[in-house]
Amino acid sequence: MIGNASIAFDELGAHRPYLLRFASSRLRDPDLAQEAVQDTLLAALESASAFSRKSSLRTWLTAILKHKIVDITRHLAREPACSRVGIVEEGIDDDEPGDFATHAVRDDGWGDPVKDYERARFWETFSRCLGELPPQAAHAIVLRDVQGCETEEICRTLGVTAGNCWVILHRGRQAMRGYLERHWEGNC
């Protein structure tokens, strides 16, 4: 048992596979997903006394995980893209993280350097653009267009109404389109 709350380590651990699938679906990176889940479980242990059991443990853990994913996404938006962009094979289904044995490996051992360079340049420009946007618009765009969150989830995270969310997204996307047209050679 932990603190005043009656959460056992085994009880938290039982939710780990679900949390890992959730994080993997949002982050699309097995290492980042593992990090987010570890941070979530650690935060749950540290704040177990705050868990009032008004919701299920899984719901509470998922809420913590969503915040951890947003934190990681913010950090990635500030980090230079070239340090995190890897070679992505076309046609790979990454629904099962870590399941690499079933994917074909290129014979030449190299990716497409031109595509990799363009991808890295795009994400660098995208990250700079996010830094130019108002924080709420940048956060909304990352949640919707990068993580694929639903409107209700974005509204809860940002504390806005659905109508306001759509206005924030619209204005943010307009600003982003203009920025990308001016600063990215690949153009939109």
C-alpha positions in Angstrom: 0.0 0.0 0.0 1.1 3.5 -0.7 0.6 6.5 1.6 -3.0 7.1 2.7 -4.4 5.6 -0.5 -4.8 1.9 -0.9 -3.0 1.4 -4.2 -0.8 -1.6 -4.4 2.3 -1.8 -6.7 0.7 -4.8 -8.4 -2.5 -2.8 -8.9 -0.5 -0.2 -10.8 1.6 -2.7 -12.7 -1.6 -4.4 -14.0 -2.4 -1.3 -16.0 1.1 -1.0 -17.5 0.4 -2.9 -20.8 -2.7 -0.7 -21.4 -0.8 2.5 -20.7 2.0 1.4 -22.9 -0.4 0.7 -25.8 -2.0 4.1 -25.2 1.3 6.0 -25.2 2.6 4.1 -28.2 -0.4 5.0 -30.2 0.1 8.7 -29.4 3.8 9.0 -29.5 4.7 6.5 -32.3 8.1 5.9 -30.6 8.5 2.9 -28.3 11.3 4.5 -26.2 9.2 7.7 -25.7 6.2 5.6 -24.8 8.2 3.6 -22.2 9.4 6.9 -20.8 5.9 8.3 -20.6 4.5 5.2 -18.8 7.4 5.1 -16.4 6.9 8.8 -15.5 3.2 8.1 -15.2 3.6 5.3 -12.7 6.2 7.3 -10.8 3.8 10.2 -10.6 1.0 7.9 -9.5 3.2 6.5 -6.7 4.2 10.0 -5.6 0.6 11.3 -5.5 -1.3 8.2 -4.5 -2.9 10.1 -1.6 -4.5 12.4 -4.1 -6.4 9.5 -5.8 -9.9 9.7 -4.3 -11.3 6.7 -6.2 -14.1 8.8 -7.7 -12.9 7.3 -11.0 -11.3 4.0 -11.9 -7.6 3.7 -11.4 -7.1 3.2 -15.1 -8.9 6.5 -15.8 -6.8 8.3 -13.3 -3.6 6.8 -14.7 -4.6 7.6 -18.2 -5.2 11.2 -17.3 -1.7 11.4 -15.8 -0.3 9.7 -18.9 -2.0 12.2 -21.2 -0.2 15.1 -19.3 3.1 13.2 -19.6 2.6 12.8 -23.4 1.8 16.5 -23.7 5.0 17.3 -21.8 7.1 15.0 -24.0 5.5 16.6 -27.1 6.3 20.1 -25.9 9.9 19.0 -25.3 10.1 17.5 -28.8 8.7 20.7 -30.3 11.6 22.6 -28.7 14.3 20.0 -29.6 16.0 20.2 -33.0 14.2 17.7 -35.3 17.5 16.4 -36.8 18.3 14.8 -33.5 15.1 12.7 -33.4 14.1 12.1 -37.0 15.1 8.5 -38.1 14.6 6.5 -41.2 11.0 5.5 -41.7 10.3 2.6 -44.0 7.3 3.0 -46.2 4.5 0.6 -45.5 5.5 -0.4 -42.0 2.5 -0.9 -39.7 3.7 0.3 -36.3 0.6 -0.7 -34.4 2.7 -3.2 -32.4 5.7 -1.4 -30.9 8.8 -3.5 -30.9 7.6 -6.0 -33.5 10.4 -5.5 -36.0 11.0 -9.1 -36.9 8.1 -9.1 -39.4 9.3 -6.0 -41.3 11.6 -6.3 -44.4 15.0 -4.7 -44.2 16.4 -2.8 -47.1 19.1 -4.7 -48.9 21.4 -1.6 -49.3 21.3 -0.7 -45.6 20.6 2.9 -46.4 17.5 5.0 -46.3 16.6 7.5 -48.9 19.0 10.4 -48.0 17.0 13.0 -49.9 13.7 12.1 -48.3 15.4 11.9 -44.8 16.9 15.3 -45.3 13.6 16.8 -46.5 11.8 15.2 -43.6 14.3 16.5 -41.1 14.2 20.0 -42.6 10.4 20.0 -42.5 10.3 19.0 -38.8 12.9 21.6 -38.0 10.8 24.3 -39.7 7.6 22.9 -38.1 9.2 23.1 -34.6 10.3 26.7 -35.2 6.8 27.5 -36.4 5.3 26.1 -33.3 7.6 28.4 -31.3 6.2 31.4 -33.2 2.6 30.5 -32.5 0.7 31.5 -29.3 1.2 28.7 -26.8 -2.4 27.7 -26.8 -2.5 27.4 -30.6 0.7 25.4 -30.7 -0.6 23.1 -28.0 -3.9 22.6 -29.8 -2.1 21.9 -33.2 0.2 19.3 -31.5 -2.7 17.6 -29.8 -4.9 17.5 -32.9 -2.6 17.2 -35.9 0.4 15.4 -34.4 -1.2 13.2 -31.6 -4.6 12.8 -33.2 -6.6 13.8 -30.1 -10.3 14.3 -30.4 -11.9 17.7 -29.9 -13.3 16.9 -26.5 -9.9 15.9 -25.2 -8.3 19.1 -26.6 -11.0 21.2 -24.9 -10.5 19.5 -21.6 -6.7 19.9 -21.8 -6.8 23.5 -22.8 -9.9 24.4 -20.8 -11.8 25.9 -23.8 -15.2 25.3 -25.5 -15.5 23.3 -28.7 -16.2 26.5 -30.7 -13.2 28.2 -29.3 -11.1 25.1 -29.9 -12.0 25.2 -33.6 -11.1 28.9 -33.8 -7.8 28.4 -32.1 -7.0 25.5 -34.5 -8.1 27.5 -37.6 -6.0 30.5 -36.7 -3.1 28.4 -35.7 -3.2 26.4 -38.9 -3.4 29.6 -41.0 -0.4 31.1 -39.2 1.5 27.8 -39.6 0.6 27.5 -43.3 2.0 31.1 -43.9 5.1 30.3 -41.9 5.8 27.1 -43.8 5.2 28.7 -47.1 7.8 31.4 -46.3 10.4 29.2 -44.6 10.2 25.6 -46.0 11.6 25.0 -49.4 9.4 22.0 -50.0 6.3 24.3 -49.7 2.9 23.0 -48.8 
